[in-house]
């Protein structure tokens, strides 16, 4: 009686795992980054981000913005560290990348994205 998958099936599984890992690991090699384009200027998106974090009662420990990028980092009540990177795409479009340490938290990141959009 044969046991195991066999070489072709095992090779397929390895290929699928590698393809999945490559699609998840993105944005400077970080796992679990949630990225979304908000249809608003960088300044409006930055202000909406700070308001969203305040509404969620997250502790902001650093925030900076210039004409092209914005950066916000902080911690949650359960001491999860997060960072948010804002990048101006056009005068009315801003890319927002959110990452919770260490491996990402997609549901929490999606909630933050939702709160940002609500404040725009």
MODELLER restraints for C-alpha pairs under 7 A, 6 or more apart:
rsr = mdl.restraints
at = mdl.atoms
rsr.add(forms.Gaussian(group=physical.xy_distance, feature=features.Distance(at['CA:24:A'], at['CA:31:A']), mean=6.05, stdev=0.5))
rsr.add(forms.Gaussian(group=physical.xy_distance, feature=features.Distance(at['CA:24:A'], at['CA:32:A']), mean=6.64, stdev=0.5))
rsr.add(forms.Gaussian(group=physical.xy_distance, feature=features.Distance(at['CA:25:A'], at['CA:31:A']), mean=4.78, stdev=0.5))
rsr.add(forms.Gaussian(group=physical.xy_distance, feature=features.Distance(at['CA:27:A'], at['CA:33:A']), mean=6.94, stdev=0.5))
rsr.add(forms.Gaussian(group=physical.xy_distance, feature=features.Distance(at['CA:31:A'], at['CA:103:A']), mean=5.52, stdev=0.5))
rsr.add(forms.Gaussian(group=physical.xy_distance, feature=features.Distance(at['CA:31:A'], at['CA:104:A']), mean=6.08, stdev=0.5))
rsr.add(forms.Gaussian(group=physical.xy_distance, feature=features.Distance(at['CA:32:A'], at['CA:99:A']), mean=6.47, stdev=0.5))
rsr.add(forms.Gaussian(group=physical.xy_distance, feature=features.Distance(at['CA:32:A'], at['CA:103:A']), mean=5.88, stdev=0.5))
rsr.add(forms.Gaussian(group=physical.xy_distance, feature=features.Distance(at['CA:32:A'], at['CA:104:A']), mean=4.07, stdev=0.5))
rsr.add(forms.Gaussian(group=physical.xy_distance, feature=features.Distance(at['CA:32:A'], at['CA:105:A']), mean=6.35, stdev=0.5))
rsr.add(forms.Gaussian(group=physical.xy_distance, feature=features.Distance(at['CA:32:A'], at['CA:106:A']), mean=6.27, stdev=0.5))
rsr.add(forms.Gaussian(group=physical.xy_distance, feature=features.Distance(at['CA:33:A'], at['CA:97:A']), mean=6.42, stdev=0.5))
rsr.add(forms.Gaussian(group=physical.xy_distance, feature=features.Distance(at['CA:33:A'], at['CA:98:A']), mean=5.62, stdev=0.5))
rsr.add(forms.Gaussian(group=physical.xy_distance, feature=features.Distance(at['CA:33:A'], at['CA:99:A']), mean=4.78, stdev=0.5))
rsr.add(forms.Gaussian(group=physical.xy_distance, feature=features.Distance(at['CA:33:A'], at['CA:104:A']), mean=6.20, stdev=0.5))
rsr.add(forms.Gaussian(group=physical.xy_distance, feature=features.Distance(at['CA:34:A'], at['CA:97:A']), mean=5.68, stdev=0.5))
rsr.add(forms.Gaussian(group=physical.xy_distance, feature=features.Distance(at['CA:34:A'], at['CA:98:A']), mean=5.28, stdev=0.5))
rsr.add(forms.Gaussian(group=physical.xy_distance, feature=features.Distance(at['CA:34:A'], at['CA:99:A']), mean=6.60, stdev=0.5))
rsr.add(forms.Gaussian(group=physical.xy_distance, feature=features.Distance(at['CA:34:A'], at['CA:106:A']), mean=6.42, stdev=0.5))
rsr.add(forms.Gaussian(group=physical.xy_distance, feature=features.Distance(at['CA:34:A'], at['CA:109:A']), mean=6.17, stdev=0.5))
rsr.add(forms.Gaussian(group=physical.xy_distance, feature=features.Distance(at['CA:34:A'], at['CA:110:A']), mean=6.95, stdev=0.5))
rsr.add(forms.Gaussian(group=physical.xy_distance, feature=features.Distance(at['CA:35:A'], at['CA:96:A']), mean=5.58, stdev=0.5))
rsr.add(forms.Gaussian(group=physical.xy_distance, feature=features.Distance(at['CA:35:A'], at['CA:97:A']), mean=4.37, stdev=0.5))
rsr.add(forms.Gaussian(group=physical.xy_distance, feature=features.Distance(at['CA:35:A'], at['CA:98:A']), mean=6.42, stdev=0.5))
rsr.add(forms.Gaussian(group=physical.xy_distance, feature=features.Distance(at['CA:36:A'], at['CA:95:A']), mean=5.81, stdev=0.5))
rsr.add(forms.Gaussian(group=physical.xy_distance, feature=features.Distance(at['CA:36:A'], at['CA:96:A']), mean=5.35, stdev=0.5))
rsr.add(forms.Gaussian(group=physical.xy_distance, feature=features.Distance(at['CA:36:A'], at['CA:97:A']), mean=6.66, stdev=0.5))
rsr.add(forms.Gaussian(group=physical.xy_distance, feature=features.Distance(at['CA:37:A'], at['CA:93:A']), mean=6.56, stdev=0.5))
rsr.add(forms.Gaussian(group=physical.xy_distance, feature=features.Distance(at['CA:37:A'], at['CA:94:A']), mean=5.54, stdev=0.5))
rsr.add(forms.Gaussian(group=physical.xy_distance, feature=features.Distance(at['CA:37:A'], at['CA:95:A']), mean=4.31, stdev=0.5))
rsr.add(forms.Gaussian(group=physical.xy_distance, feature=features.Distance(at['CA:37:A'], at['CA:96:A']), mean=6.00, stdev=0.5))
rsr.add(forms.Gaussian(group=physical.xy_distance, feature=features.Distance(at['CA:38:A'], at['CA:93:A']), mean=5.73, stdev=0.5))
rsr.add(forms.Gaussian(group=physical.xy_distance, feature=features.Distance(at['CA:38:A'], at['CA:94:A']), mean=5.29, stdev=0.5))
rsr.add(forms.Gaussian(group=physical.xy_distance, feature=features.Distance(at['CA:38:A'], at['CA:95:A']), mean=6.26, stdev=0.5))
rsr.add(forms.Gaussian(group=physical.xy_distance, feature=features.Distance(at['CA:38:A'], at['CA:117:A']), mean=6.94, stdev=0.5))
rsr.add(forms.Gaussian(group=physical.xy_distance, feature=features.Distance(at['CA:39:A'], at['CA:92:A']), mean=5.65, stdev=0.5))
rsr.add(forms.Gaussian(group=physical.xy_distance, feature=features.Distance(at['CA:39:A'], at['CA:93:A']), mean=4.49, stdev=0.5))
rsr.add(forms.Gaussian(group=physical.xy_distance, feature=features.Distance(at['CA:39:A'], at['CA:94:A']), mean=6.50, stdev=0.5))
rsr.add(forms.Gaussian(group=physical.xy_distance, feature=features.Distance(at['CA:40:A'], at['CA:92:A']), mean=4.42, stdev=0.5))
rsr.add(forms.Gaussian(group=physical.xy_distance, feature=features.Distance(at['CA:40:A'], at['CA:93:A']), mean=4.91, stdev=0.5))
rsr.add(forms.Gaussian(group=physical.xy_distance, feature=features.Distance(at['CA:40:A'], at['CA:94:A']), mean=6.22, stdev=0.5))
rsr.add(forms.Gaussian(group=physical.xy_distance, feature=features.Distance(at['CA:41:A'], at['CA:91:A']), mean=5.33, stdev=0.5))
rsr.add(forms.Gaussian(group=physical.xy_distance, feature=features.Distance(at['CA:41:A'], at['CA:92:A']), mean=4.37, stdev=0.5))
rsr.add(forms.Gaussian(group=physical.xy_distance, feature=features.Distance(at['CA:41:A'], at['CA:93:A']), mean=5.58, stdev=0.5))
rsr.add(forms.Gaussian(group=physical.xy_distance, feature=features.Distance(at['CA:41:A'], at['CA:94:A']), mean=6.13, stdev=0.5))
rsr.add(forms.Gaussian(group=physical.xy_distance, feature=features.Distance(at['CA:42:A'], at['CA:88:A']), mean=5.47, stdev=0.5))
rsr.add(forms.Gaussian(group=physical.xy_distance, feature=features.Distance(at['CA:42:A'], at['CA:94:A']), mean=5.54, stdev=0.5))
rsr.add(forms.Gaussian(group=physical.xy_distance, feature=features.Distance(at['CA:44:A'], at['CA:120:A']), mean=6.81, stdev=0.5))
rsr.add(forms.Gaussian(group=physical.xy_distance, feature=features.Distance(at['CA:45:A'], at['CA:94:A']), mean=6.98, stdev=0.5))
rsr.add(forms.Gaussian(group=physical.xy_distance, feature=features.Distance(at['CA:45:A'], at['CA:120:A']), mean=6.76, stdev=0.5))
rsr.add(forms.Gaussian(group=physical.xy_distance, feature=features.Distance(at['CA:46:A'], at['CA:70:A']), mean=6.66, stdev=0.5))
rsr.add(forms.Gaussian(group=physical.xy_distance, feature=features.Distance(at['CA:48:A'], at['CA:116:A']), mean=5.27, stdev=0.5))
rsr.add(forms.Gaussian(group=physical.xy_distance, feature=features.Distance(at['CA:48:A'], at['CA:119:A']), mean=5.06, stdev=0.5))
rsr.add(forms.Gaussian(group=physical.xy_distance, feature=features.Distance(at['CA:48:A'], at['CA:120:A']), mean=5.82, stdev=0.5))
rsr.add(forms.Gaussian(group=physical.xy_distance, feature=features.Distance(at['CA:49:A'], at['CA:116:A']), mean=5.16, stdev=0.5))
rsr.add(forms.Gaussian(group=physical.xy_distance, feature=features.Distance(at['CA:52:A'], at['CA:112:A']), mean=6.84, stdev=0.5))
rsr.add(forms.Gaussian(group=physical.xy_distance, feature=features.Distance(at['CA:52:A'], at['CA:115:A']), mean=5.24, stdev=0.5))
rsr.add(forms.Gaussian(group=physical.xy_distance, feature=features.Distance(at['CA:52:A'], at['CA:116:A']), mean=5.41, stdev=0.5))
rsr.add(forms.Gaussian(group=physical.xy_distance, feature=features.Distance(at['CA:52:A'], at['CA:119:A']), mean=6.87, stdev=0.5))
rsr.add(forms.Gaussian(group=physical.xy_distance, feature=features.Distance(at['CA:58:A'], at['CA:75:A']), mean=6.08, stdev=0.5))
rsr.add(forms.Gaussian(group=physical.xy_distance, feature=features.Distance(at['CA:58:A'], at['CA:76:A']), mean=4.87, stdev=0.5))
rsr.add(forms.Gaussian(group=physical.xy_distance, feature=features.Distance(at['CA:58:A'], at['CA:77:A']), mean=6.76, stdev=0.5))
rsr.add(forms.Gaussian(group=physical.xy_distance, feature=features.Distance(at['CA:59:A'], at['CA:74:A']), mean=5.39, stdev=0.5))
rsr.add(forms.Gaussian(group=physical.xy_distance, feature=features.Distance(at['CA:59:A'], at['CA:75:A']), mean=5.27, stdev=0.5))
rsr.add(forms.Gaussian(group=physical.xy_distance, feature=features.Distance(at['CA:59:A'], at['CA:76:A']), mean=6.16, stdev=0.5))
rsr.add(forms.Gaussian(group=physical.xy_distance, feature=features.Distance(at['CA:60:A'], at['CA:73:A']), mean=5.89, stdev=0.5))
rsr.add(forms.Gaussian(group=physical.xy_distance, feature=features.Distance(at['CA:60:A'], at['CA:74:A']), mean=4.26, stdev=0.5))
rsr.add(forms.Gaussian(group=physical.xy_distance, feature=features.Distance(at['CA:60:A'], at['CA:75:A']), mean=6.68, stdev=0.5))
rsr.add(forms.Gaussian(group=physical.xy_distance, feature=features.Distance(at['CA:61:A'], at['CA:73:A']), mean=5.87, stdev=0.5))
rsr.add(forms.Gaussian(group=physical.xy_distance, feature=features.Distance(at['CA:61:A'], at['CA:74:A']), mean=4.69, stdev=0.5))
rsr.add(forms.Gaussian(group=physical.xy_distance, feature=features.Distance(at['CA:62:A'], at['CA:72:A']), mean=5.63, stdev=0.5))
rsr.add(forms.Gaussian(group=physical.xy_distance, feature=features.Distance(at['CA:62:A'], at['CA:73:A']), mean=5.29, stdev=0.5))
rsr.add(forms.Gaussian(group=physical.xy_distance, feature=features.Distance(at['CA:62:A'], at['CA:74:A']), mean=6.61, stdev=0.5))
rsr.add(forms.Gaussian(group=physical.xy_distance, feature=features.Distance(at['CA:63:A'], at['CA:71:A']), mean=5.51, stdev=0.5))
rsr.add(forms.Gaussian(group=physical.xy_distance, feature=features.Distance(at['CA:63:A'], at['CA:72:A']), mean=4.30, stdev=0.5))
rsr.add(forms.Gaussian(group=physical.xy_distance, feature=features.Distance(at['CA:63:A'], at['CA:73:A']), mean=6.51, stdev=0.5))
rsr.add(forms.Gaussian(group=physical.xy_distance, feature=features.Distance(at['CA:64:A'], at['CA:70:A']), mean=5.62, stdev=0.5))
rsr.add(forms.Gaussian(group=physical.xy_distance, feature=features.Distance(at['CA:64:A'], at['CA:71:A']), mean=5.25, stdev=0.5))
rsr.add(forms.Gaussian(group=physical.xy_distance, feature=features.Distance(at['CA:64:A'], at['CA:72:A']), mean=6.59, stdev=0.5))
rsr.add(forms.Gaussian(group=physical.xy_distance, feature=features.Distance(at['CA:65:A'], at['CA:71:A']), mean=6.30, stdev=0.5))
rsr.add(forms.Gaussian(group=physical.xy_distance, feature=features.Distance(at['CA:68:A'], at['CA:87:A']), mean=6.11, stdev=0.5))
rsr.add(forms.Gaussian(group=physical.xy_distance, feature=features.Distance(at['CA:68:A'], at['CA:88:A']), mean=5.22, stdev=0.5))
rsr.add(forms.Gaussian(group=physical.xy_distance, feature=features.Distance(at['CA:69:A'], at['CA:86:A']), mean=5.37, stdev=0.5))
rsr.add(forms.Gaussian(group=physical.xy_distance, feature=features.Distance(at['CA:69:A'], at['CA:87:A']), mean=4.60, stdev=0.5))
rsr.add(forms.Gaussian(group=physical.xy_distance, feature=features.Distance(at['CA:69:A'], at['CA:88:A']), mean=6.07, stdev=0.5))
rsr.add(forms.Gaussian(group=physical.xy_distance, feature=features.Distance(at['CA:70:A'], at['CA:85:A']), mean=5.82, stdev=0.5))
rsr.add(forms.Gaussian(group=physical.xy_distance, feature=features.Distance(at['CA:70:A'], at['CA:86:A']), mean=4.65, stdev=0.5))
rsr.add(forms.Gaussian(group=physical.xy_distance, feature=features.Distance(at['CA:70:A'], at['CA:87:A']), mean=6.51, stdev=0.5))
rsr.add(forms.Gaussian(group=physical.xy_distance, feature=features.Distance(at['CA:71:A'], at['CA:84:A']), mean=5.73, stdev=0.5))
rsr.add(forms.Gaussian(group=physical.xy_distance, feature=features.Distance(at['CA:71:A'], at['CA:85:A']), mean=4.76, stdev=0.5))
rsr.add(forms.Gaussian(group=physical.xy_distance, feature=features.Distance(at['CA:71:A'], at['CA:86:A']), mean=6.17, stdev=0.5))
rsr.add(forms.Gaussian(group=physical.xy_distance, feature=features.Distance(at['CA:72:A'], at['CA:83:A']), mean=5.68, stdev=0.5))
rsr.add(forms.Gaussian(group=physical.xy_distance, feature=features.Distance(at['CA:72:A'], at['CA:84:A']), mean=5.07, stdev=0.5))
rsr.add(forms.Gaussian(group=physical.xy_distance, feature=features.Distance(at['CA:72:A'], at['CA:85:A']), mean=6.64, stdev=0.5))
rsr.add(forms.Gaussian(group=physical.xy_distance, feature=features.Distance(at['CA:73:A'], at['CA:82:A']), mean=5.54, stdev=0.5))
rsr.add(forms.Gaussian(group=physical.xy_distance, feature=features.Distance(at['CA:73:A'], at['CA:83:A']), mean=4.24, stdev=0.5))
rsr.add(forms.Gaussian(group=physical.xy_distance, feature=features.Distance(at['CA:73:A'], at['CA:84:A']), mean=6.21, stdev=0.5))
rsr.add(forms.Gaussian(group=physical.xy_distance, feature=features.Distance(at['CA:74:A'], at['CA:81:A']), mean=5.74, stdev=0.5))
rsr.add(forms.Gaussian(group=physical.xy_distance, feature=features.Distance(at['CA:74:A'], at['CA:82:A']), mean=5.55, stdev=0.5))
rsr.add(forms.Gaussian(group=physical.xy_distance, feature=features.Distance(at['CA:74:A'], at['CA:83:A']), mean=6.67, stdev=0.5))
rsr.add(forms.Gaussian(group=physical.xy_distance, feature=features.Distance(at['CA:75:A'], at['CA:81:A']), mean=4.41, stdev=0.5))
rsr.add(forms.Gaussian(group=physical.xy_distance, feature=features.Distance(at['CA:75:A'], at['CA:82:A']), mean=5.97, stdev=0.5))
rsr.add(forms.Gaussian(group=physical.xy_distance, feature=features.Distance(at['CA:80:A'], at['CA:100:A']), mean=6.62, stdev=0.5))
rsr.add(forms.Gaussian(group=physical.xy_distance, feature=features.Distance(at['CA:80:A'], at['CA:101:A']), mean=6.29, stdev=0.5))
rsr.add(forms.Gaussian(group=physical.xy_distance, feature=features.Distance(at['CA:81:A'], at['CA:100:A']), mean=5.79, stdev=0.5))
rsr.add(forms.Gaussian(group=physical.xy_distance, feature=features.Distance(at['CA:81:A'], at['CA:101:A']), mean=5.37, stdev=0.5))
rsr.add(forms.Gaussian(group=physical.xy_distance, feature=features.Distance(at['CA:82:A'], at['CA:99:A']), mean=5.58, stdev=0.5))
rsr.add(forms.Gaussian(group=physical.xy_distance, feature=features.Distance(at['CA:82:A'], at['CA:100:A']), mean=4.26, stdev=0.5))
rsr.add(forms.Gaussian(group=physical.xy_distance, feature=features.Distance(at['CA:82:A'], at['CA:101:A']), mean=5.99, stdev=0.5))
rsr.add(forms.Gaussian(group=physical.xy_distance, feature=features.Distance(at['CA:83:A'], at['CA:98:A']), mean=5.93, stdev=0.5))
rsr.add(forms.Gaussian(group=physical.xy_distance, feature=features.Distance(at['CA:83:A'], at['CA:99:A']), mean=5.50, stdev=0.5))
rsr.add(forms.Gaussian(group=physical.xy_distance, feature=features.Distance(at['CA:83:A'], at['CA:100:A']), mean=6.62, stdev=0.5))
rsr.add(forms.Gaussian(group=physical.xy_distance, feature=features.Distance(at['CA:84:A'], at['CA:96:A']), mean=6.88, stdev=0.5))
rsr.add(forms.Gaussian(group=physical.xy_distance, feature=features.Distance(at['CA:84:A'], at['CA:97:A']), mean=5.55, stdev=0.5))
rsr.add(forms.Gaussian(group=physical.xy_distance, feature=features.Distance(at['CA:84:A'], at['CA:98:A']), mean=4.56, stdev=0.5))
rsr.add(forms.Gaussian(group=physical.xy_distance, feature=features.Distance(at['CA:84:A'], at['CA:99:A']), mean=6.55, stdev=0.5))
rsr.add(forms.Gaussian(group=physical.xy_distance, feature=features.Distance(at['CA:85:A'], at['CA:96:A']), mean=5.86, stdev=0.5))
rsr.add(forms.Gaussian(group=physical.xy_distance, feature=features.Distance(at['CA:85:A'], at['CA:97:A']), mean=5.15, stdev=0.5))
rsr.add(forms.Gaussian(group=physical.xy_distance, feature=features.Distance(at['CA:85:A'], at['CA:98:A']), mean=6.64, stdev=0.5))
rsr.add(forms.Gaussian(group=physical.xy_distance, feature=features.Distance(at['CA:86:A'], at['CA:94:A']), mean=6.49, stdev=0.5))
rsr.add(forms.Gaussian(group=physical.xy_distance, feature=features.Distance(at['CA:86:A'], at['CA:95:A']), mean=5.64, stdev=0.5))
rsr.add(forms.Gaussian(group=physical.xy_distance, feature=features.Distance(at['CA:86:A'], at['CA:96:A']), mean=4.72, stdev=0.5))
rsr.add(forms.Gaussian(group=physical.xy_distance, feature=features.Distance(at['CA:86:A'], at['CA:97:A']), mean=6.51, stdev=0.5))
rsr.add(forms.Gaussian(group=physical.xy_distance, feature=features.Distance(at['CA:87:A'], at['CA:94:A']), mean=5.54, stdev=0.5))
rsr.add(forms.Gaussian(group=physical.xy_distance, feature=features.Distance(at['CA:87:A'], at['CA:95:A']), mean=5.06, stdev=0.5))
rsr.add(forms.Gaussian(group=physical.xy_distance, feature=features.Distance(at['CA:87:A'], at['CA:96:A']), mean=6.63, stdev=0.5))
rsr.add(forms.Gaussian(group=physical.xy_distance, feature=features.Distance(at['CA:88:A'], at['CA:94:A']), mean=4.65, stdev=0.5))
rsr.add(forms.Gaussian(group=physical.xy_distance, feature=features.Distance(at['CA:88:A'], at['CA:95:A']), mean=6.45, stdev=0.5))
rsr.add(forms.Gaussian(group=physical.xy_distance, feature=features.Distance(at['CA:89:A'], at['CA:95:A']), mean=6.62, stdev=0.5))
rsr.add(forms.Gaussian(group=physical.xy_distance, feature=features.Distance(at['CA:98:A'], at['CA:109:A']), mean=5.95, stdev=0.5))
rsr.add(forms.Gaussian(group=physical.xy_distance, feature=features.Distance(at['CA:99:A'], at['CA:109:A']), mean=6.87, stdev=0.5))
